[in-house]
């Protein structure tokens, strides 16, 4: 398992915060109530997604450079770097200091403000469908997901 990763995330403003999407990792989405929260949440999302890909044996794509990423109007771009040992210490036993994961497949830091965050890992087909449905509803993906969840309550 690789320990360090860095990918660019696109942060899209919405009526209730920011949605966060990794252009190099389709199907990866998170968000937050403000810019800083969305960046923090995107780190957890990145760790969860890459860990899942590694567990599934999926190839990890090389990160794009800043110049290779098209940032939609009104959106912001941030470079997110993570240390997988911070999220999954059990996967690095030679330096394990007794940390434990909180639930299978979830980063150990995910308990912070969990009621305000949603981290989603989906297939390319599911991401395409979500994008289409959100566009038809004239919402971004984060808003659309939150509306779906609210409708189930």
QUIWORA-V517633 format. One record per pair of residues at least 12 apart in sequence whose ideal C-beta (glycine too) atoms are under 8 Angstrom apart, sorted by sequence separation. I is the first residue (numbers start at 1). J is the second residue. D is the distance in Angstrom with one decimal. If there is no record, write none. Layout:
i:I j:J d:D
i:I j:J d:D
This chain:
i:9 j:21 d:6.8
i:10 j:22 d:7.6
i:19 j:31 d:4.4
i:20 j:32 d:7.2
i:30 j:42 d:5.2
i:89 j:101 d:7.7
i:9 j:22 d:5.4
i:10 j:23 d:6.1
i:18 j:31 d:5.7
i:66 j:79 d:7.8
i:88 j:101 d:6.4
i:8 j:22 d:7.3
i:17 j:31 d:5.8
i:18 j:32 d:5.7
i:30 j:44 d:7.1
i:130 j:144 d:7.0
i:7 j:22 d:5.4
i:8 j:23 d:6.8
i:17 j:32 d:5.3
i:30 j:45 d:3.7
i:130 j:145 d:7.5
i:8 j:24 d:7.3
i:17 j:33 d:4.3
i:18 j:34 d:7.0
i:29 j:45 d:7.2
i:7 j:24 d:5.5
i:14 j:31 d:7.4
i:16 j:33 d:6.9
i:17 j:34 d:6.0
i:18 j:35 d:5.7
i:28 j:45 d:5.9
i:7 j:25 d:6.8
i:20 j:38 d:4.8
i:28 j:46 d:7.1
i:18 j:37 d:7.7
i:19 j:38 d:7.3
i:20 j:39 d:7.4
i:88 j:107 d:7.2
i:89 j:108 d:7.2
i:17 j:37 d:6.9
i:18 j:38 d:3.7
i:22 j:42 d:7.4
i:87 j:107 d:3.9
i:88 j:108 d:7.4
i:17 j:38 d:6.4
i:20 j:41 d:6.4
i:25 j:46 d:7.6
i:28 j:49 d:4.5
i:87 j:108 d:5.9
i:20 j:42 d:4.1
i:27 j:49 d:7.8
i:86 j:108 d:8.0
i:87 j:109 d:6.3
i:22 j:45 d:7.7
i:86 j:109 d:7.2
i:11 j:35 d:6.4
i:22 j:46 d:6.6
i:25 j:49 d:5.7
i:118 j:142 d:8.0
i:20 j:45 d:6.8
i:25 j:50 d:7.8
i:120 j:145 d:6.9
i:11 j:38 d:5.4
i:22 j:49 d:7.6
i:118 j:145 d:6.4
i:11 j:39 d:7.1
i:118 j:146 d:7.5
i:9 j:39 d:7.3
i:11 j:42 d:7.7
i:118 j:149 d:7.5
i:50 j:82 d:7.9
i:9 j:42 d:4.6
i:51 j:84 d:6.9
i:46 j:80 d:5.7
i:50 j:84 d:7.2
i:47 j:82 d:5.2
i:25 j:61 d:7.0
i:42 j:78 d:7.5
i:46 j:82 d:5.5
i:51 j:87 d:7.2
i:9 j:46 d:7.6
i:24 j:61 d:5.2
i:43 j:80 d:5.5
i:47 j:84 d:6.3
i:51 j:88 d:5.8
i:24 j:62 d:7.8
i:42 j:80 d:5.3
i:7 j:46 d:6.2
i:24 j:63 d:5.6
i:39 j:78 d:5.5
i:43 j:82 d:5.4
i:47 j:86 d:7.9
i:48 j:87 d:7.8
i:24 j:64 d:5.4
i:47 j:87 d:4.0
i:51 j:91 d:7.8
i:5 j:46 d:6.7
i:23 j:64 d:6.5
i:35 j:76 d:7.1
i:39 j:80 d:6.7
i:47 j:88 d:7.2
i:44 j:87 d:7.3
i:5 j:50 d:5.9
i:23 j:69 d:5.5
i:23 j:70 d:8.0
i:55 j:105 d:8.0
i:2 j:54 d:7.8
i:1 j:54 d:5.6
i:52 j:105 d:6.7
i:51 j:105 d:7.4
i:5 j:60 d:7.9
i:8 j:63 d:6.9
i:7 j:63 d:4.7
i:8 j:64 d:6.4
i:51 j:107 d:7.7
i:6 j:63 d:6.1
i:7 j:64 d:8.0
i:48 j:105 d:7.0
i:2 j:60 d:7.2
i:5 j:63 d:7.6
i:8 j:66 d:6.7
i:22 j:80 d:8.0
i:48 j:106 d:6.7
i:10 j:69 d:7.5
i:48 j:107 d:5.6
i:12 j:72 d:7.2
i:47 j:107 d:4.7
i:8 j:69 d:5.4
i:10 j:71 d:6.2
i:13 j:74 d:6.3
i:10 j:72 d:7.1
i:12 j:74 d:7.4
i:13 j:75 d:7.4
i:48 j:110 d:7.6
i:12 j:75 d:4.9
i:44 j:107 d:4.9
i:11 j:75 d:6.2
i:10 j:75 d:5.2
i:11 j:76 d:4.6
i:44 j:109 d:6.1
i:10 j:76 d:7.5
i:11 j:77 d:7.3
i:44 j:110 d:5.3
i:10 j:77 d:6.0
i:11 j:78 d:6.2
i:9 j:77 d:7.3
i:8 j:77 d:5.7
i:9 j:78 d:5.4
i:52 j:121 d:5.5
i:8 j:78 d:7.0
i:9 j:79 d:7.8
i:8 j:79 d:5.6
i:9 j:80 d:5.0
i:48 j:119 d:5.5
i:7 j:79 d:7.6
i:8 j:80 d:7.4
i:40 j:112 d:7.9
i:49 j:121 d:5.1
i:6 j:79 d:6.0
i:7 j:80 d:5.9
i:44 j:117 d:7.3
i:48 j:121 d:6.4
i:6 j:80 d:6.9
i:45 j:119 d:4.4
i:6 j:81 d:4.0
i:44 j:119 d:6.0
i:45 j:120 d:7.8
i:5 j:81 d:6.9
i:6 j:82 d:7.6
i:37 j:113 d:7.3
i:41 j:117 d:4.7
i:4 j:81 d:6.9
i:5 j:82 d:5.4
i:4 j:82 d:7.2
i:41 j:119 d:6.9
i:4 j:83 d:5.8
i:5 j:84 d:7.0
i:37 j:116 d:7.1
i:3 j:83 d:6.3
i:4 j:84 d:7.3
i:37 j:117 d:7.7
i:3 j:84 d:5.3
i:2 j:84 d:6.9
i:3 j:85 d:5.6
i:1 j:84 d:6.5
i:33 j:116 d:5.7
i:32 j:116 d:7.0
i:32 j:117 d:6.6
i:31 j:117 d:7.2
i:1 j:88 d:7.9
i:30 j:117 d:6.5
i:31 j:118 d:6.9
i:30 j:118 d:6.8
i:3 j:92 d:6.9
i:30 j:119 d:4.9
i:1 j:91 d:5.3
i:29 j:119 d:7.8
i:30 j:120 d:7.3
i:1 j:92 d:7.5
i:29 j:120 d:5.0
i:28 j:120 d:7.5
i:27 j:120 d:7.7
i:28 j:121 d:6.4
i:29 j:122 d:7.9
i:27 j:121 d:6.3
i:27 j:122 d:4.1
i:27 j:123 d:5.9
i:27 j:124 d:6.0
i:26 j:124 d:5.0
i:29 j:127 d:7.8
i:27 j:126 d:6.3
i:27 j:127 d:4.1
i:26 j:127 d:4.9
i:29 j:130 d:7.9
i:31 j:142 d:4.2
i:29 j:141 d:5.6
i:29 j:142 d:6.8
i:29 j:145 d:7.4
i:21 j:141 d:7.1
i:19 j:140 d:5.1
i:19 j:141 d:5.8
i:20 j:142 d:7.9
i:19 j:142 d:3.2
i:18 j:142 d:7.6
i:19 j:143 d:7.4
i:14 j:139 d:7.8
i:17 j:142 d:7.5
i:14 j:140 d:5.3
i:16 j:143 d:7.2
i:12 j:140 d:5.2
i:14 j:142 d:5.5
i:15 j:143 d:6.6
i:14 j:143 d:5.0
i:12 j:142 d:7.2
i:16 j:146 d:7.1
